[in-house]
Structures are given as C-alpha cells and as structure tokens.
Amino acid sequence: MGIPSFRLASIAAGVALTLLAGTSQAQVTGLDDTQFNLALGVEWFTGGTAASIGNLAGNTFAALDNSEYIYQSFTVGAGGSYTVSFDAYGTGLAELFNSTTSGSPDYSSLAGSASPAPGAWGTPPTPGWQPVSFTFTAAPLASYHLYFSGNGTQGLLVDNVSVAAAVPEPESYAMMIAGLGALGFMARRRKQPQAGA
C-alpha cells in the first residue's frame, strides 16, 4: 500500500532535479566568438574608426579606442534572470539593448549596463584585467544587442564575454532538498504499519 506514496515522492524528486538542471543551463543563442579569435566583422560588428583584435602572449581580445565600438545580437530561449560577464581593462561602456531586429543595433531601449568608476576596469589604481558582470531580466525569446565601446585616451580591452541564465542561490537548493526530505519522510511514515492494526 505504501508503494504509490514512495513512487509519488520519487517522481516529485525527479521533477525537482530536472527543473534545477534546467535553470543552471545557459539558454542563449547567437552569441559567438566570445574570446575574439576571429576578425571583427565576422561575429562582432564594428563602428567608429577601426576597432581591432589585440594579441598578448597568444591571448586575443577586442581593443577599442575612444569612440570605437563593437556589438553582437543574441536571443534568449527562456524568460528569467541572466548575467552578462566579461573581462575588461581600461575605460569604456558595456550596454545591453532590447531589440526586435537581429541586424543593425537598436539603441532606443536600454536593458542593462556596466560603466566603471575610474580605475575599476584595470586602470590605475587598480591594475590588470578585471572581471565585470551585470544582470538583466529577459522575456521568453527576447532579442538583445550587446554593445562595448572605448572611452578616453586609455580605451577599452574586452575578453571572455558570456551571457548565461542566472544560477539559483545556494538557499534555493537548501530549501528544495529540505522539501524533498519532507516528502520522503511522509512517504516512509505512510508505509509503516499502524500500531494495533
């Protein structure tokens, strides 16, 4: 008699684990060449004067002087919270715009951005490449333009760009595990014979 309860708990656990696995996977299409291995104009479109690909010890990156910019379009599969991450050095902007087109950039609807305080992206007093990220909330199947531009005499270097679905917080995992434990406890308790029966 206790077997149906046990099966129900097993099914619930399987569904919960499947949902957890689904939320941790990036559901982004169209964002390519995130480490700048190809010439600009292949995946990343350019503007301004002549943005270029830099190379230091075999590591390639986008090099954007003042007023130079690059952009690329992508689409998310599912709605929810997403994180844009990249490594940066210098001074510039990273902006994300809503778009219904996949070609030329539409700069009318800002969806997220990251602009540094002086020194925050590797310029003195904080030397070296710096990890940068910002989050945005997407509707299902929404399209975006991811835009980077250089600013000032230092310009901006960009590498290791990614857009990924936000991973649930550890507290969410803890709550789910506690819930599954409670389901298992209830199923086991129902399975035990009643005293005096």
PyMOL commands that set and color helices and strands:
alter all, ss='L'
color gray80, all
select helices_A, chain A and resi 3-24+170-191
alter helices_A, ss='H'
color red, helices_A
select strands_A, chain A and resi 28-29+45-47+52-56+59-64+69-76+80-90+92-99+110-114+130-138+143-150+156-165
alter strands_A, ss='S'
color yellow, strands_A
deselect
rebuild
show_as cartoon
